[in-house]
Amino acid sequence: MNDSKPCRPMLGLAAALCMALFPLMSGCTAVSAVKEKTREIADVVTFSDHHIKKVGIAPFDNRTFISSQDFETIFHSRFIETLADECPDVLWIKPGDAAYPPELMELPREELSGRLDNLGLAKLGKTLGLNTIVVVRAVEVDAEEKEKGILFLRDTRYFGTAQISVAAYNVGTGAKLLDESLSREAEVDGAEFDAIEAGDESGVYELSDVLEELAVNAGEKLCKAVEAQRWEGYVHAVEGDRITLSFGREAGLRAGEVLAVYDESEILENKFGQRFFIPGEKVGEIKITEIFVGKARATAISDNGIRPGSLVRPR
């Protein structure tokens, strides 16, 4: 079965915002408005080599009838292994880590629909000092029979299929950097076909290779999406000219480093009720004075409205 690709990884913030906000406006006006806003920031921003991106991975969300821990372990271990191999310079915050944030165990959801609250995810990510939040779901395990061969030599063959979805949310905007649905199939015997059809997990045993393939594919796609994203951080607290950041030594900060600060106060809402942060104007510069694990302190060099939630980027 072929991959379904509703949304490819987006190269750059302009593309991410255009895809996320397209339902809000239409035509060239929408594209031009978002690109123009992004260019105002991009003109004064350069990418940094020494900053380290932090990506939070939510616990694997298994929505299939297979509840076995092995099912999740096979996928999770291969997925994390792929991320480490493909993107070794990214700090992956994953379930099982000693300092794994408990806030990632229960992600914010919309009260009425129960869907993930993308703006709530963005706010949570800023508090935790993340660049991206990743959500992976096992959507379905199913069976299919196919006729193979020609004329009188046709034969019925059985296949088991698994489908997952992987989404990556840009903490800076709440928009998706990646939204992929992936599926794979493997030939099974008649007994396993019947077990899958009946939802009997005890009879399912040939899908391990399928899960590993899905894990590798998902990891590769996620890595490409994260690599295309610029590093950025966020202001956690402001007390006079003393500023606390929600990231620190693990993000590659250097004492004396000067960073630019941008306002992130503007929020747009599309017709589906989804809201997104829009990059604002530069509101100041800060100088790093103290660095810890998970936080840092800075003093304001210039301040035209630095506040909690403000976006921080290399000058």
C-alpha positions in Angstrom: 0.0 0.0 0.0 1.4 3.4 -0.9 2.1 6.2 1.6 -0.5 8.9 1.9 1.1 12.3 2.2 -1.4 15.0 3.2 1.4 17.4 4.1 5.1 17.4 3.2 7.7 18.8 5.5 7.8 22.6 5.1 11.0 24.3 4.3 11.0 27.5 6.3 8.6 29.4 8.5 6.8 31.1 5.6 5.7 27.8 4.1 4.6 26.4 7.5 2.4 29.4 8.2 0.9 29.5 4.7 -0.2 25.9 5.0 -1.6 26.3 8.5 -3.4 29.6 7.9 -4.6 29.0 4.3 -8.2 28.4 5.5 -8.2 31.8 7.1 -7.7 33.7 3.9 -7.6 32.7 0.2 -5.7 33.4 -2.9 -2.4 35.3 -3.4 -3.3 37.8 -0.7 -2.9 35.2 2.0 0.4 33.9 0.7 1.8 37.4 0.2 0.8 38.6 3.6 2.4 35.8 5.4 5.6 35.8 3.3 5.9 39.6 3.8 5.6 39.3 7.6 8.1 36.5 7.6 10.6 38.4 5.4 10.6 41.3 7.9 12.0 38.9 10.5 14.2 36.9 8.1 16.0 40.0 6.9 17.6 40.4 10.3 17.9 36.7 11.3 20.7 34.3 10.5 20.8 30.6 11.2 23.1 29.5 14.0 25.5 26.6 13.9 26.1 26.1 17.6 22.5 26.2 19.0 20.9 22.8 19.7 17.3 22.2 18.9 15.2 20.5 21.5 12.3 18.3 20.4 9.8 16.8 22.7 8.3 13.4 21.8 4.9 12.6 23.3 4.2 9.0 24.4 3.3 6.6 21.6 -0.5 6.7 21.1 -1.6 3.2 20.2 -5.2 3.3 18.9 -5.2 -0.3 17.5 -6.7 -3.5 19.0 -3.1 -4.7 19.7 -2.4 -3.7 23.3 0.8 -5.8 23.7 3.7 -3.8 25.1 5.9 -5.5 22.4 4.0 -3.7 19.7 4.9 -0.3 21.2 8.4 -1.3 22.2 9.3 -2.5 18.6 8.1 0.8 17.0 9.4 3.1 19.7 12.9 1.7 19.9 13.4 1.7 16.1 11.9 5.1 15.8 14.2 6.6 18.4 17.2 4.8 17.0 16.5 6.3 13.5 16.2 9.8 15.0 19.6 9.4 16.8 21.2 8.1 13.6 19.7 10.7 11.2 19.8 13.7 13.4 22.5 13.3 16.1 22.8 17.0 16.7 19.1 17.3 17.8 18.3 16.8 21.5 15.4 14.4 21.5 13.3 14.5 24.7 11.7 11.1 24.7 9.6 8.9 27.0 11.7 6.9 29.4 14.3 9.7 29.9 15.1 10.4 33.5 14.1 14.1 33.2 11.2 13.5 30.8 8.6 16.3 31.4 5.4 15.0 32.9 3.5 17.7 31.0 4.1 15.8 27.8 2.3 12.8 29.1 -1.1 14.5 28.8 -1.1 17.0 25.9 -3.6 19.9 26.0 -6.8 19.3 24.1 -9.8 21.4 22.9 -12.6 21.1 25.4 -15.4 20.5 23.0 -13.8 18.5 20.2 -11.2 16.6 22.2 -8.7 17.3 19.5 -5.1 18.4 20.3 -5.0 22.1 21.0 -2.3 23.4 18.7 -2.0 26.8 20.5 -1.9 25.0 23.9 0.9 22.8 22.5 2.8 25.9 21.5 2.4 27.5 24.9 3.5 24.2 26.6 6.5 23.9 24.3 7.6 27.5 25.1 7.4 26.8 28.8 9.5 23.6 28.4 12.1 25.3 26.1 11.3 23.1 23.1 11.4 23.9 19.4 9.0 21.1 18.3 6.5 18.7 19.9 6.0 15.4 18.1 2.9 13.2 18.3 3.0 9.6 16.8 -0.1 7.4 16.7 -0.7 3.8 15.6 -3.9 4.4 13.7 -4.9 1.0 12.4 -4.0 -2.6 12.0 -6.1 -4.3 9.3 -6.2 -7.3 6.9 -6.8 -7.5 3.2 -7.1 -10.4 0.8 -5.9 -10.0 -2.8 -6.2 -12.1 -6.0 -2.8 -12.7 -7.5 -1.8 -14.4 -10.7 -3.4 -14.7 -14.2 -6.5 -16.5 -15.5 -6.8 -20.0 -14.0 -3.6 -19.6 -12.0 -5.0 -16.9 -9.8 -4.6 -17.5 -6.1 -5.9 -15.7 -3.0 -3.2 -14.2 -0.8 -3.5 -12.5 2.6 -1.9 -9.3 3.8 -1.7 -7.6 7.2 -1.4 -3.8 7.1 -0.4 -1.2 9.7 -0.9 2.5 9.5 0.6 5.3 11.7 0.5 9.0 11.7 3.3 11.4 12.7 2.8 15.1 13.4 5.4 17.7 14.4 4.2 21.0 15.8 6.3 24.2 15.5 6.3 25.6 19.0 6.9 29.1 17.7 3.6 29.2 15.7 1.5 26.2 16.6 1.5 25.2 12.9 2.5 21.7 11.8 6.0 21.2 10.4 5.0 17.7 9.4 1.7 15.8 9.1 2.1 12.3 7.5 0.1 9.2 7.4 2.2 6.1 6.6 1.2 2.5 5.9 2.9 -0.8 5.1 1.8 -4.3 4.5 3.2 -7.8 4.9 1.9 -11.1 3.6 0.4 -13.3 6.3 -1.1 -16.8 6.4 -4.8 -17.5 6.6 -4.8 -18.0 10.4 -3.2 -14.6 11.0 -5.5 -13.0 8.5 -8.5 -14.3 10.5 -7.0 -13.2 13.7 -6.5 -9.6 12.4 -10.1 -9.6 11.1 -11.4 -10.8 14.4 -9.2 -8.3 16.4 -7.5 -11.2 18.2 -4.0 -9.9 19.0 -2.8 -13.3 20.2 -2.8 -14.5 16.6 -0.9 -11.5 15.1 2.9 -12.2 14.8 4.1 -11.2 11.3 3.8 -7.4 11.6 7.1 -6.8 13.5 9.0 -6.0 10.3 6.2 -3.8 9.1 6.4 -1.8 12.3 10.2 -1.4 12.0 9.8 -0.2 8.4 7.2 2.4 9.5 9.4 3.5 12.4 12.4 4.1 10.1 10.3 5.9 7.6 8.6 8.1 10.2 12.0 8.9 11.8 13.6 9.9 8.5 10.7 12.2 7.6 10.7 13.8 11.1 14.4 14.4 11.0 14.2 16.2 7.6 11.4 18.4 9.0 13.3 19.3 12.1 16.5 20.0 10.2 14.6 22.5 8.0 13.4 24.5 11.1 15.5 27.3 12.5 16.6 27.2 16.2 14.7 29.5 18.5 13.9 29.9 22.2 11.5 31.7 24.5 11.4 34.1 27.4 10.1 32.5 30.5 10.0 35.4 32.9 10.9 39.1 33.1 11.8 41.0 36.3 12.9 44.5 35.4 16.0 44.1 33.2 16.5 40.6 34.4 15.2 38.0 31.9 14.9 34.3 32.5 14.9 32.0 29.4 13.2 28.5 29.3 16.4 26.9 27.8 20.0 26.7 28.9 23.2 24.7 28.6 21.5 21.9 26.7 20.6 24.3 23.9 24.3 25.3 23.4 24.0 28.8 24.9 27.3 30.7 25.5 27.9 33.2 28.2 28.1 36.7 26.8 26.1 35.7 23.7 23.7 38.4 22.4 20.3 37.3 21.1 17.5 39.2 19.4 14.0 39.1 20.9 10.7 39.3 18.9 7.1 39.9 19.9 4.8 37.0 19.5 1.6 38.6 20.7 -0.4 38.5 17.5 -2.7 35.5 17.1 -4.8 34.6 14.1 -7.7 32.2 14.0 -8.9 30.3 11.0 -12.5 29.2 10.1 -12.0 25.9 11.9 -11.2 27.6 15.2 -7.5 26.9 15.1 -5.3 29.7 16.3 -1.7 30.4 15.4 1.1 32.7 16.7 2.3 35.1 14.1 5.9 36.5 14.2 6.0 40.1 15.4 8.5 42.9 15.3 11.9 42.9 17.0 11.4 44.3 20.5 14.9 44.1 21.9 18.2 42.4 22.4 19.5 40.5 25.4 22.9 39.3 26.7 23.3 35.9 28.3 24.8 36.2 31.8 24.2 32.9 33.6 23.6 29.4 32.1 22.1 26.4 33.8 20.5 23.2 32.6 17.0 24.0 31.4 17.2 27.7 31.9 19.4 30.8 31.5 19.4 34.4 32.7 20.1 37.5 30.6 20.0 41.2 30.9 18.3 43.5 28.4 20.5 45.5 26.1 17.4 47.1 24.6 13.8 46.6 25.6 10.7 47.7 23.7 8.3 45.2 25.1 10.1 42.0 26.1 7.8 39.8 28.0 7.1 36.1 28.9 6.5 34.2 25.7 8.6 36.5 23.5 10.6 34.6 20.8 14.4 34.6 21.0 16.6 34.0 18.0 20.3 34.5 17.1 21.0 38.2 16.3 
